């Protein structure tokens, strides 16, 4: 049985059996380029449009994860997937040919954590024997939808982040071997009053603080309990805001914290401004790097708190702010 404490759920029978990450050329040139399962050198791959290219990333990532698990499509019970595009285009088109029961979700850049959380809940409850959590993002498709088409040539501000061209997929099954999913905290929508489309880190920082803080409280833990506390893509601005929010409580978070948006790229060589972002940012870092470390026992206990800016260009154009969300998943070696 799963035991719910507030909004933190404890799992006794859920593990990540396999995982895979596929990235674009720029992402492969970052510090972790040799850890990903596949690199798509041409960011359109074999597709004709950016949106089709993003869908292809999801197709490739799930194929890799299923192959590693020895799981054939006819034996797969469920896919839980989403992305940044309208109508979850990357997921719907990228995963349609698998012909596996599908639940589409939207958590902006927190989508991978949401997918892991829901997959663990379904497996732990015994409703399914396996569930795939999948997500993606693509720099060019995101820019076209949320900001300006690339040929517009808009100047990016210093607080802007680079949407990762990447996808991640993980197969969740009953707990046979690590990494184990031990607990998860569902995020609450937080509104920091940010209205700038190019300042996503600031919009998400409050949600990360709230979710991580509630997870600590419900689990009776603190930063030193974990080897690492990993956020999705707060970037430079959002990470500093997160440290400041915890400092008000007398809690020092920085020494235990890693942000995928600050890790995916080499910010001294690659002009990504405040760091990386997008659903594929934390998904690729988790599936390409961190889950391997938990599986080997190098990391014993991590808290993965992906963050998302629930941004609507229409609402922002009407003067609205950008709400944030963060879902936390605790992943352990034992």
C-alpha angles and dihedrals in degrees: 000000000000113000115215119207108183102307097335116099122202118211126204100179114036131102139164104246098182139357139185140186131203121190142179129250097270092049090050089058092061127093094278099042095122094055099066123097097230138007121209101208094189106053090216092051106187092330129108099218138034092247092052088048091055091050088053090056090059092047091053096044094051092046090055094047094047092047090053090050093046087235119152119206092245089059095047115105105192147000120204109189145151144158142188099273129098112276089007088279096175092055099039095050097033096052103032095097093057088070092210124143105274137204115188117210137180124207098141108229091349090066098107093055089047090051092050091047094051093042091052091049093051094046095042091051091051095241092124135016093220139009131188120218110203136171143156147181135194127203096223098044091048094048091051093050103039107025129002133328110259094246089060088075096215117182114244117225123231091256092055120111131212114245108230120238095220147107136207133197131186131183113218119200138156113302108277100135139355144317090069123190102222104170144353137198120209112225128238121221110257124190116203092179093249113155100172113107088206097056103069095144092063091047092055102039096086092051092051090050093049096048096043091046092051091047090053091049096047094044096040090236138128135197093279090058089072132061087217140000106209123197124196108235114326088141122196098314097044094044092054090048090051091053091050093050092053092044088063086063092047091252122135109210105160098084091057098037131101124176119205091211089060094045106045095069136040097242093193092059102024121062100225094135109210094008140270130321141169133093090281093055099074093025092059093044092048094046096037101041124359101047090053089056092051092046091054093045094244086121115038102185131009136173113216111198108177115194132212136191106217091210127171114188088206093055092046090051087054090055098263126143129239116255119210134213135190130187120194127210122187112214123188143182091222 
